[in-house]
Amino acid sequence: MLSSPRWLTLLLALVGGLLTDTAFPQRSWWPMAFVGIALLVLALGRDSARWAWLVGFTWGLAFFLPHIWWANEAVGVIPWVALSVAEAGIAGLACATWIWVRRIGWVERHRIAQPVAFAIVWVTLEQLRQVWPFGGFPWGRLAFSQTDSPLLALASVAGAPLVSAAVVIVGFLLAQAVVGFRRVQVLQATTAALAGAAVVAAAGFIPLPTQAESGDLNLGAVQGNVSEPGLGAFNNAREVLNNHASGTEELAESRPAGWFDLVVWPENSSDINPRVDADAADVIDGAVDAVGAPLLFGTDSYTEDSRYNDMVLWMPDSGPVFSYSKQIPAAFAEYIPMRSIARVFSSAVDLVRTDMAPGSEIAVVPVPVARLDRVVDVGTIICFEVAYDALIREAALGGAEVLVVPTNNASFGYTQESTQQFAMSRLRAVEHGRATVQISTVGVSGVIGPDGSVWEDTELFTPAQLSATVPLRTTLTIADRLGDWPVIAAFALTLLGLFAGIASTIRRRREDGARLVADVPGGADAAQHASAEAEVTGGASAEAAGADGASAETGPTESATDAGAPAKEPA
């Protein structure tokens, strides 16, 4: 069968990207992640790495442009598009790498190996997005779409990478089933479909303990709200501070005196640093006295040329006793890389007058709890840090018994950014087996059990208070114990597969060249003429001679999902 039109494969990729986005909040139609990946796999039928990059890039644009629409709301069109293009380029790189890997003879011959191999490649490139560009932007990892899916439990085994890998495997198996049914290969198609269903069902049997192991913590959280959404929300910093103080007084009235062990405010809840401003310190003291408990809140601190995003622990009677500084500031939001160049594209860069510097200490705040007569280590993950694997795992390994995620979502308006972040907090709760509290200035805030279940949550842009007794846990999950080893293994296997695929392609080109010399009357000169003629007419030989070593092209109906390699076109 001849190739399907190229426009059709690009259309498949585009639709696949759009459908994948619907698997994430706010819609949270988690099975659509499988459908989106299946369409991408079907679109990758042609055996050309360059074309595969374009297919993956198309999928990536269709996914990231709507997925991070909130960036347009916060910083404008140019940064939103630029970030989407960068992320889509990495998706294209994953697809191009897959073309090389699937040329390995063993992968071609074993249908069962293909979903796993593609998943390893995909996870490797997802991990690349954690560190590049500009310190990484891991938003949109497939794992974050599965917080209502049985696959969520896999996070306790090997974190977000394993959940993403499972999504890819199920999507690939779905593509194999589609191809099988189209060709009336009922047994193969049914086997692939059942295998995909089995992956999802099996994950649901992974136990997720929720019981307290070292006591419990009576925890309160205050969502103070702002007067208006958008970048101007914090023009009146004292109003925001007073909102949270008032909310704390309401929180104190909701429980018996002395009930709270700790109260948490969001990131930026006091943009006026009470450690240097006496009036702000009086407001904080009043809130602490009202609730009768330590207060953990967000503020800034400045040096001569930098500023820090801090979470400060303020104790009754003794004031500030501990501060944690955010380790991963957000590029183009909290600091501006290449400021002079970025200014050419957007004057908004000058809204960030002083670049934020990264903190250097582990994300754990030691909180004295009088009721327990001991110190409770509270993992404190500020805003976007919740998207980064290693930082949170370091907190769990460092003794965190509960996690809090203070965040400020006011700049993103009524977009899906806050709910996407809340989904990440749910996955982290399962990954580390810790109760988790996300507290936002404007929502969405919530209390999450160690199994990822939502105990309580709030709406956007409303003042609200949360209170709950959360279990304190000390057991390390398998994911914590494995650390980065699954990711290191994925990187190693991807590089090994890439080099093996390149070697396999070179070997085949040499064999094809020798065969052509032997088969064409007139020897090498005639063979060279035949190859040139094929290049003009678009025959299979031209594809074999392509710069990326491609051998032949097929459309989505002749996908590599059928036998590990694209079916050959007639020469």
N, C-alpha and C positions, 0 to 999 in steps of 0.2 A: 504494500500500500504506500502511495506517495505521501509526502509530508502534508500535514494540515497547514493552512496559511499561518504565517508568523503572527499576524494580527490576532489570530484566535488564541495562540499560546499566551500572548501578552494580555489578552482579555481575561483568560483564566487566572493569570497571576494577579491582575488588578482586582477581580472579584474576590479572589482568595484573601488578599490583604484587607479588603473592606469587611469581609465576613469575620476574619480573625479579630478585628477590633471589637466586634459585637460580643465577643466572649468575655471582655473585660467590663468592669464597672464603667458607666452606670447600668448598662443592660445586663451584663453578667450572664449571657447565654453561653455557658462554658463549653457545651459540645461543639459550638461553632469554631472553636480553635482547631478541632480535628478536621472539620470541613475545609477551613482555610488552608491548612497545611496540605491536605489531600489535593486541593486544586493546584497548589504550588508544585507539588511532586508531578502531577500530570502535565503541567506546563514545562517541565524540565526534560522533555523527551529527546530533544535534539542533543547530539553528542558534540557540543561546542561550548567550551568554557566561557568564551566571550559572550555568546548569546545567553548562556545561563546567568552571567552577571547581570545582563540587561533584564532578564526575567525576574531575578531576585530583587533588583533595584526597583522594578515596577511594583512588585508585591510590597516592598518596603515602603515606598511612597504612599501607596494606597492604604497601608496600615498606619504609618506614623503621622501623616498629615492630620487625620481625624483624631488619632489617639492622643496626641499632645497639642490639641487645639488650644488648650489652656495657656500654652506658651505665647500664642498670639494675643490672648487676653491680657497677659501680664507684661510682655516686653515688646510686642508688635510683630508685624508680618515677617520682616527680614530675619530676625533671629529664629522665629518659628520654622520658616522654610529651610533656613540653613541647617538647623539641627535635624530636621526631618530628612534632608538630603544626606547628611553625614551618616545617620543611623541606617537609612536605606542602602547606602553604599556598602555598609558592613553586611547587610542581608544579602546583597549581590555577591559579595566575596564568599559568603558561606555556600551559595549555590554554585559558583564557579569552582570552588574547592571540591564540592561533591562530584562534579563531572570528572575530575581527575581521579578521585578515589574510586568511583564506580568502574573505572577501566581496569582495575586490578582483576585478574582472572578469577581469583577465588570469590570475590564479591559478585562478579558477573554470574558465576555458576550457582551460587547459593542464595535463593530468594530470602531465606530467613535472616541472612546477614545484612541485607540491604537496609531495612528499617533501622537496625541498630547502628550501622555505619553512618547513615545520614543523621541520626540523632546525635552521635558523637561529634560530627562536624558542626552541627547547628549549635550545640551547647558550647563548644569551643569558641565560636564567634560571638555568642551571647556573652561569654565571659570577657572577651576582648572589649565589649562595650562597657564593661565595668571600669576600665582603666584608660580608654582612649575614645574620643579626643578630650583634651583638657581635664584629665582626671577621671573621665568616664561618665557615662549617662546610661545606667542600666534599666531605665524605664521601658516598659513594654516587653519584658521577658515573659515567655509563654507561661511560666509557672504562676505568675501573678493573676492569670485568668482562671485559675482552678480552685479558688477558695471555697466554692460551693460544690466541688467535685470530689468523688472518692480519691482521686489522685493526690489531693492535698496531704494525705497521710504519708506519702512518700517523702515529704520534706523532713520528717523526723529521721529518715534513713540516710539521705545524702543531700539534703537541702534543696534549694531552688533548682540547681542543675539537674537533679534526678527527675523532678516534676516536669521541667521543660522537656527533658529527653523522653519521658513517657508520652507527653502530648505529641511529639514528633513521631514516635513509633506508632501510636494509634492512628495518626493522620496518614502515615505512609501505608499502613495496612489497609486503611479505608481506600486509598488510591489503588492498591493491588486488587482489592475486591471489585472495584468499579471496572478495571480493565478485564478482570476475569469474567465477570458477568457479560460484558460487551462481546467477549469472544466465546461465550457459552462454555467456558471452562468452569463449570459449576462447582466442582470439588475444590479447586484452587481458590476460587472466589469465596466460597463458604468458609474455608479454612482461615483465610485472611480476616474475614469479618469476625469470626468467632475468636480468633487470637486477639484482635483489637478489643473486643468486649471483655475478654478474660483479663487483659491488662488492667482495665478500669475496675472491674469487679474485684480482682485480687487485692488491689490497693486498699479497698475498703475493710479488709480483714486485719490491717496493721493496727495493733493496740496503741491507743493514745492516752496514757494515764493522766489524770487530772487532780488526784488527791494531794493534800498538803503533806510535805515531808519535814518541814522545819517551822511549823506554826503557820499562822495566817496574818494578813496585814489589813487593817481597816483603812481603806484608802479613799480619799476624796479628790475630785478634779473639777475645775471651774473653767467653763467656756464663757468668757466675758462679753464677746461680740464687739463689733465696731459699728460706727454710725453709717458707713457706706462701704460697699465693696470696691476693690480696685487699688491701684498704686497709692491713691490719696488716703487710704484708710487710716494710716498712722501719722497723718499730719498733726493730729492732736493727741500726742502721746499720753498726756495726763488723763484725758478722757478714757483711753483704753485701760490705763492703770486703775483708775477709779472703778471702771466697769468690773474688773476682776476682783477688786476689794469688796465691792457691793455683793457680787456673786458669792464670795467667801462667807460673808455674813449670813446670807440666805442658806448656804450649805450648812453652817454651824447650827442653824435653827432646825434643820431637818433630822438631826440625830441627837441623842442625849449628850450632855456635857462630858467631855473627855473621851468620846467614842473614837475620834480620828487618831490614827497613828502618823499619817502623812497626808498632806494636801499638795496637789500638783497644779501649777498654772502652765500655760503654753509657752512656747518660744515667743520672744518679743512681747510678752505680756506687760513688761515694764521697760519700755525703750528708754526711760530715764533711769539711769543707773543709781539705785538707792545707796550704793556704797560710797557715792560722792555727792549725792543730792539729799540734803536733810529732809526736805518736804516729802520726797518719794519714800525715804526711810520711815517717816512717820506713818505713811499710808500702809506700808508693808507691816510695820509693827502692829498697827491696828487690826489688820487682817489676821495676823498670827495670834494675837490675843483673843480675837473673837472665836477662832476655831480651836485654840488651845493645842496646837500641834505644829511640828516643823512644816515649813513651806518650801517647796522646790519650784523656782520660777525662772523665766527667761529674761535676760537683759543683755546689754552690750558693755564692753570695756575697751578702752583705747590706750594705745602707746603713741609714740611720736609719729609713726608712719603706718600704723596698722590698727585694726580693730578686731575684736574677738566676739563670737556669738556664745554667750555663757548661759549655763543653768546653775543658779546659785541656791545653796541650801541655807535657809534662814531659820534659826532656832528661836523659840521663845526665850526672852531675857538676854540671850547672848548674841543675837543678830547673825550676820553671815559667817559661816564656819567652813564652807567648802564650795568650790566652783569647778565645773567641768566645761571645757571649751570645745566647741564643734570641731571635729577633725577633718571633715571633708566639706569645705565651703562650696557652694554652687557657682560654677563658672557662669559669667555674664549676668549673675543675679546678686551675688555677694562679693565677687571680685571680677575684674575685667581683664582677661588675657589680651595681649596685643592691643592695648587701649587705643593707640593712635590709629591703627588700621580699623578697628571696630567702629570708631567714631565716624569714619567715612560712610558707613552703612546705616548707622543709627545714632542720633544725638542722645538717645536714652541712656547710653553708657555713662554719661556724666551725672546721672542720678545717683550712681554709686561713687561718691566722692572719695571715700577711703576704702581701699581694698581690705577684705577680711582675710586674716591669716589663719592657718590651721592650728588647732590645738594638738598637743602631743601626748596627753594622758589617756589611759583606758577609759571607756565610757561607763564607769561605775561610780555611783555616789554612795558613800557610807552614811546611812541614816540611823541615828540613835533612836530606838523605840523603847520607851519607858515600860510599856505594858509587857513586852517580851524580855525586858532587862538585857538587851543586847543590841548590837548594831546589825541592821539589815542592809545588805548590798543591793542597791537598786540600779539596774542597767538603764542608762539614760541615753536614748538614741534621738538626736535632734533632727527633725524634719526629714530631708532627703537622705540622711544617713541610713534610713530604714531600707533603702534599696541595695545597700552594699553588704555582701555576705560576711567578709572577714571581720569587719568592725564589730558587728553584733555577736559573732561567734567569740571574739576576743573578750567581750563583756561576760558572756556565759561562762567561758573558761576561767575568767577572773573572779567568779563567785557570785554573779548576779542571780538573785532568787526570784526576781520579778522584773519585768521590762516596762518602762514608760517611754512613750514617743511624743514629746512635746513638739508642736508644729504651728506654723502660722500660714494659713491658706487664704488670707484676706485678699491678696493680690490677684487671685485666680477667679474671683467672682463666683458665679453659679455654674462653673464648669465641672467636669468629672475628675479634676485633679485630686480633690480631697478623698473621694471614694476610691480612686485608684490607690492612693497612699494607704487608706484603711485596709484594703485588700492585702497590701504588703505586710502590714502589721499582723494580720491574721495568719499569714504564712509563717512569719517569724515566730509567732507564739507556738506553732506546731513544730517548727524546725528545732527550737531550743527547749520545748516542753515547759514554757513559762507563761503564767498569766501576763497579759499585756494590756496597758491602758494607753490609748492614743488620745491626747488632749490638744485641741486646736483652739485658736483664738475665735474662730467663727464656725467650726464644724468642718467635716464630720468628726465627732469625738465618740469614743466608745470603750467599753470594758470587754475584753476578749479572754476566754478561757484557754488553758494550756492545749486544748484540742482544737483551737481555732473557732469555736462557737462564739457567737456574739451574745453577751449577757445583757448589754444595755448600750444604746447609741443615741445620738442627737441629730437634729436637722441643721442645715446650713443657715448661717446668719440669724441665729436666735441665741439669746442668753440662756445658758443651761448649766446645771450642776449634776455631777455623777458621784455616787458613793457605792462602794461594794467591799465585801470581805473577800480578798483574793488569796489563793493558796501560795505559800512560799515553797519553792521546790529547789532541790540541789542536784538531783540526778542529771548527769550529762546524757544527751541523746546520742545515738549512733552518728548522726550528722556532726555533732560537736566533736566526737572522738576521731572521726575520719579527717576532719579539717579540710585542707585544700587537696588532699590526695586524689579524690575523684576528678577534680579539675585538672590537676597535673597529669593524670592518666589520660584524660580526654585530649589535652594539648599534645601529649606525646604520640598518641594514636593517630591524631589528625595529621601531624607532621609526617609520621611514618607512612600513613596512607597516601598523602600528597606526593611524597618522593617515590613511593612504589608505583603510584599511578603514572607519574611522569616517566619512570623507567619502563613501565609496561608499554606506554605509548611509543616511546623511542624504539623499543624492540619491534613492535608491530609495524612501525613505519619502515624499518629496515627490511623486515620480512616481506612486506608488501612491495617494496621497491625491488627486491631481488626476484620476487615472483613475477613482477611486471616485465623485468628484463628478460626473464626466461620465457614468458608467454608471448611477447610481442615480436613478430618477425622483424629482423633487421637489427636486433640487439639494443644496446643502451641508447643510441641516437633515436631510434624509433620509439622507445619507451618514453624518452624525454618529450618527444613530439606529442605522444598520446596523452601524457600528463598535462601538457600545456593546453591541448584541445579540450580535455575534460574540464580544465579550469574555466575556459571560456563558456562552455555549455552548461556548467553547473553540475557536472556528474559527480559520482561518489569519490573519484580519484582526487578531484579538487579539494574536497573536504578533508581527505586523508593527508593532503599536502599543506593544510592550513597551518598557520603559525602556532595555534594551540594544540596541534596534533589531533584534531577531530577527524573521525573516520567517516561518519555518515550522519544524516539528519532525519529525524522522524518527528511527527507531530504528537500531540497529546494522546492520540488514540494508539500510538505505538510507543508507549512510555517504557522507560527502563524498569518500571515496576514489574514488567512481565517476566523478564529473565535476567535481570541484572545489567543489561546493556541495551541500548537502543537497537531496534530492528533496522537492518540495512535497507536503504532505498535501492531500487534497480539502478545500475550504472548507466 
